Amino acid sequence: MEFGTGAPSARVTGEVMSDSAPQFSAPAGTDSLRIALSDAHRELDLIYGLEQRLETETHGQARLSRLVRELTHHIGMSYSVLLVPSRRIRIRIAHRTWNGIDKKAFDHELLRDVLPKFANIEQPVVLQRRGLPRGAIGKDDKWQMILAPVRDEHQQPIGVLATACQTEGHPLGTEAERLTGHFVRVAVRIIGESYDRLTGLIQQRDFSAILDKLTGEEQEVDDDHCLVYFDLDQFEVVSDRFGTRAGEEVLERFARIAASRLPGGSSLSRIEGDRFAALLRHKDLNEGMEYAEVVRTECQRLVYVRGESSVAVTVSAGVVEINDQQSLTEHPLTMARMACSKATDHGGDRIECFDPYDKSIVRRVDNLQVFAQLQEAISNDAFVLDAQPIRPLQSENGLPHLEILLRMTGPGGDILLPQQFFSAAEQYQLMPRLDRYVIKRFFQILDQFDDLLALSDTTFAINLSGQSLGEPTFHDFVRQHVVESHLQPQQICFEITETAAIANRESAIAFMHSMRDLGCKFALDDFGAGLSSFAYLRDMPVDTLKIDGSFVRDLDTNKVSESMVAAVAQVARVMELKTVAEFVETPAVLAGLKRLGVDYGQGYLLGKPQPLLDQIRSLADSGSYALNNTGVSRGLSAIS
């Protein structure tokens, strides 16, 4: 593709147009001035109205298409193209007279032969040539083109905006150059906003807009689309072992693999970190699975090597079909991500389809819904503390014990129990925030009853999660509240589940020793649920074992459960520990626990959970302890 450079229309323009207003030179004479002003007004209307028209488009790809279309229309060109290979951008607008040309070959020559000659120009250049491109229709064989390089944030040329037409005796003027210069600057800005700098893929915001527009449109019957969600399995290993740049290289390589196999008309995005999503238009579930499998298979060769060290990077994928027959209870991107999480949970390097009847996926969807409620509840302090009594089984005069239980107020004012939101809190790492709330609120309430509680022997059991046990700052947080409280440390018993203690063994043991030095007590909750319960017990500095409720519920009918409870009770006696049985709900179970020598029981048969304030009032009304009525009254009125 050879262009002449001798004519006035074949020059590198010396004019510079600012973003605020174009530069104009007016011809002499009143009529000429009026014409020039009219042209200037029209050009300004185009420039300043362009932004408003672009804002009507929902995403970057649409805005770039609108930009190229408007440039073609306002300058009166036959063919315009925006080419940015690293961002996978190829946008063409062609007049019917150029429909016959091989546009792909034309664009290839433009990037390969023409752009390198003008890569260093600062402003658009006007070029002309004799001889129409093969396949173009027209009598005049002279044609001209405006070419403007597209640059990245480092001012390196990454593509080109070009627009061409036949001369027909009217060479392009400075107005066309100015407009092209303005349009290419707008294109550069849109590309910077809408495309990921590392991988060149469209960003999540624009991908979501494309997906929302597609799912919001009226679809024809049997018009299926497919969404594929990718997650790189060993990405963190590469980054941690070889550094940030190594991780970036892996992301770039995966993006090239996924894009190279992408069907025409589809969209691929880097969602966040090492997660990607592909929207396959007019492809059904089987075709989506085939695409995901091809990418997964090719990624088995995605090995990062440095010296003698290497890490093989595999990919997990989740696939969901989108069609007008489907009732979407969640956003398609959410459903695809849930399926991908299932693939990751099952070991990675595999593909899972979204199944609305799969309990594990349904739970993840439910957790996501609850997660939003949890965030709102945390922001609005929408939690309450209940307390449930723990009763002595071997004596009528045992000391009172209360377990502190957290409740969440839902959007409609309904009260949610822990089993309704703890799974989401654990999945999204919110348990430390909930534990901090319980600790802080508990001591706020109890410290206002210091006159009552200092003279009582009531013990309060507070649950702590495994996630909190792994945070050293949480240890300091709890210790500070215990030290500053009016409660005696001996009145506080922290409950830690057996699985949490084992998962955070060193941290848990360190925390337990630290708090026991103050006088606090510890109970190992859900004891017996783990496979190595008795083996780990020797190293745990605990005072009480809470027998897992699954062995207590059917104690009177299941010999295995009865044997398990008897074994725990026997081991506890040898180690001089106390035992508590949860889920005591029938007289028969209660009788069995007494017979086996279990020390305490907890369950609806022995007392239901009630608000913590009500339980404290019950202590005051029982008359079992020497109470300072003034102190009780003051405390109640202060927080009621």
Secondary structure as the mmCIF struct_conf table of DSSP 4:
data_model
#
loop_
_struct_conf.conf_type_id
_struct_conf.id
_struct_conf.beg_label_comp_id
_struct_conf.beg_label_asym_id
_struct_conf.beg_label_seq_id
_struct_conf.end_label_comp_id
_struct_conf.end_label_asym_id
_struct_conf.end_label_seq_id
STRN STRN1 GLY A 4 GLY A 4
BEND BEND1 GLY A 6 ALA A 7
TURN_TY1_P TURN_TY1_P1 PRO A 8 SER A 9
BEND BEND2 ALA A 10 ARG A 11
STRN STRN2 VAL A 12 VAL A 12
BEND BEND3 ASP A 19 SER A 20
HELX_LH_PP_P HELX_LH_PP_P1 ALA A 26 PRO A 27
BEND BEND4 ALA A 28 GLY A 29
HELX_RH_AL_P HELX_RH_AL_P1 THR A 30 GLU A 55
TURN_TY1_P TURN_TY1_P2 THR A 56 THR A 56
BEND BEND5 GLU A 57 HIS A 59
HELX_RH_AL_P HELX_RH_AL_P2 GLY A 60 ILE A 75
TURN_TY1_P TURN_TY1_P3 GLY A 76 GLY A 76
BEND BEND6 SER A 78 SER A 78
STRN STRN3 TYR A 79 VAL A 84
HELX_RH_3T_P HELX_RH_3T_P1 PRO A 85 ARG A 87
TURN_TY1_P TURN_TY1_P4 ARG A 88 ARG A 88
STRN STRN4 ILE A 89 ALA A 94
HELX_RH_3T_P HELX_RH_3T_P2 ARG A 96 TRP A 98
TURN_TY1_P TURN_TY1_P5 ASN A 99 GLY A 100
BEND BEND7 ILE A 101 ILE A 101
HELX_RH_AL_P HELX_RH_AL_P3 LYS A 103 GLU A 109
HELX_RH_PI_P HELX_RH_PI_P1 LEU A 110 VAL A 114
HELX_RH_3T_P HELX_RH_3T_P3 LEU A 115 PHE A 118
TURN_TY1_P TURN_TY1_P6 ALA A 119 ASN A 120
BEND BEND8 GLU A 122 GLN A 123
STRN STRN5 VAL A 125 ARG A 130
BEND BEND9 GLY A 131 GLY A 131
HELX_LH_PP_P HELX_LH_PP_P2 LEU A 132 PRO A 133
TURN_TY1_P TURN_TY1_P7 ARG A 134 GLY A 135
BEND BEND10 LYS A 139 LYS A 139
STRN STRN6 LYS A 142 ARG A 151
TURN_TY1_P TURN_TY1_P8 GLU A 153 HIS A 154
BEND BEND11 GLN A 155 GLN A 155
STRN STRN7 PRO A 157 GLN A 166
TURN_TY1_P TURN_TY1_P9 GLU A 168 GLY A 169
HELX_RH_AL_P HELX_RH_AL_P4 THR A 174 SER A 194
STRN STRN8 TYR A 195 TYR A 195
TURN_TY1_P TURN_TY1_P10 ARG A 197 THR A 199
HELX_LH_PP_P HELX_LH_PP_P3 LEU A 201 LEU A 201
STRN STRN9 ILE A 202 GLN A 203
HELX_RH_AL_P HELX_RH_AL_P5 GLN A 204 GLY A 216
BEND BEND12 GLU A 217 GLU A 217
HELX_LH_PP_P HELX_LH_PP_P4 GLU A 218 GLU A 220
TURN_TY1_P TURN_TY1_P11 VAL A 221 ASP A 222
STRN STRN10 HIS A 225 LEU A 232
TURN_TY1_P TURN_TY1_P12 ASP A 233 GLN A 234
HELX_RH_AL_P HELX_RH_AL_P6 PHE A 235 PHE A 242
HELX_RH_AL_P HELX_RH_AL_P7 THR A 244 SER A 260
TURN_TY1_P TURN_TY1_P13 ARG A 261 ARG A 261
HELX_LH_PP_P HELX_LH_PP_P5 LEU A 262 PRO A 263
TURN_TY1_P TURN_TY1_P14 GLY A 264 GLY A 265
STRN STRN11 SER A 267 GLU A 272
TURN_TY1_P TURN_TY1_P15 GLY A 273 ASP A 274
STRN STRN12 ARG A 275 LEU A 280
TURN_TY1_P TURN_TY1_P16 ARG A 281 HIS A 282
HELX_RH_AL_P HELX_RH_AL_P8 LEU A 285 CYS A 299
TURN_TY1_P TURN_TY1_P17 GLN A 300 ARG A 301
STRN STRN13 VAL A 303 ARG A 306
TURN_TY1_P TURN_TY1_P18 GLY A 307 GLU A 308
STRN STRN14 SER A 309 ALA A 312
STRN STRN15 VAL A 315 ILE A 322
TURN_TY1_P TURN_TY1_P19 ASP A 324 GLN A 325
BEND BEND13 THR A 329 GLU A 330
HELX_RH_AL_P HELX_RH_AL_P9 PRO A 332 ASP A 345
TURN_TY1_P TURN_TY1_P20 HIS A 346 GLY A 347
BEND BEND14 GLY A 348 ASP A 349
STRN STRN16 ILE A 351 CYS A 353
TURN_TY1_P TURN_TY1_P21 PRO A 356 TYR A 357
HELX_RH_AL_P HELX_RH_AL_P10 LYS A 359 ASN A 380
TURN_TY1_P TURN_TY1_P22 ASP A 381 ASP A 381
STRN STRN17 PHE A 383 PRO A 392
BEND BEND15 LEU A 393 GLN A 394
TURN_TY1_P TURN_TY1_P23 GLU A 396 ASN A 397
HELX_LH_PP_P HELX_LH_PP_P6 GLY A 398 PRO A 400
STRN STRN18 HIS A 401 THR A 409
TURN_TY1_P TURN_TY1_P24 PRO A 411 GLY A 412
BEND BEND16 GLY A 413 GLY A 413
HELX_LH_PP_P HELX_LH_PP_P7 ASP A 414 ASP A 414
STRN STRN19 ILE A 415 LEU A 416
HELX_LH_PP_P HELX_LH_PP_P8 LEU A 417 LEU A 417
HELX_RH_AL_P HELX_RH_AL_P11 PRO A 418 GLN A 427
TURN_TY1_P TURN_TY1_P25 TYR A 428 GLN A 429
HELX_RH_AL_P HELX_RH_AL_P12 MET A 431 LEU A 446
HELX_RH_3T_P HELX_RH_3T_P4 ASP A 447 PHE A 449
HELX_RH_AL_P HELX_RH_AL_P13 ASP A 450 LEU A 453
TURN_TY1_P TURN_TY1_P26 ALA A 454 LEU A 455
BEND BEND17 SER A 456 SER A 456
STRN STRN20 THR A 459 LEU A 464
HELX_RH_AL_P HELX_RH_AL_P14 GLY A 466 LEU A 469
TURN_TY1_P TURN_TY1_P27 GLY A 470 GLY A 470
HELX_RH_AL_P HELX_RH_AL_P15 PRO A 472 GLU A 484
BEND BEND18 SER A 485 LEU A 487
HELX_RH_3T_P HELX_RH_3T_P5 PRO A 489 GLN A 491
STRN STRN21 ILE A 492 THR A 497
HELX_RH_AL_P HELX_RH_AL_P16 GLU A 498 ALA A 503
TURN_TY1_P TURN_TY1_P28 ASN A 504 ASN A 504
HELX_RH_AL_P HELX_RH_AL_P17 ARG A 505 LEU A 518
TURN_TY1_P TURN_TY1_P29 GLY A 519 GLY A 519
STRN STRN22 LYS A 521 PHE A 527
TURN_TY1_P TURN_TY1_P30 GLY A 528 GLY A 528
BEND BEND19 ALA A 529 GLY A 530
TURN_TY1_P TURN_TY1_P31 LEU A 531 SER A 532
HELX_RH_AL_P HELX_RH_AL_P18 SER A 533 LEU A 537
TURN_TY1_P TURN_TY1_P32 ARG A 538 ASP A 539
BEND BEND20 ASP A 543 ASP A 543
STRN STRN23 THR A 544 ILE A 547
HELX_RH_AL_P HELX_RH_AL_P19 GLY A 549 VAL A 552
TURN_TY1_P TURN_TY1_P33 ARG A 553 THR A 557
HELX_RH_AL_P HELX_RH_AL_P20 LYS A 559 VAL A 574
TURN_TY1_P TURN_TY1_P34 MET A 575 GLU A 576
STRN STRN24 LYS A 578 ALA A 581
BEND BEND21 THR A 586 THR A 586
HELX_RH_AL_P HELX_RH_AL_P21 PRO A 587 LEU A 596
TURN_TY1_P TURN_TY1_P35 GLY A 597 GLY A 597
STRN STRN25 TYR A 600 GLY A 601
BEND BEND22 GLY A 603 GLY A 603
TURN_TY1_P TURN_TY1_P36 TYR A 604 LEU A 606
STRN STRN26 GLN A 610 PRO A 611
HELX_RH_AL_P HELX_RH_AL_P22 LEU A 612 SER A 622
BEND BEND23 TYR A 625 TYR A 625
HELX_RH_AL_P HELX_RH_AL_P23 ASN A 629 ILE A 639
#
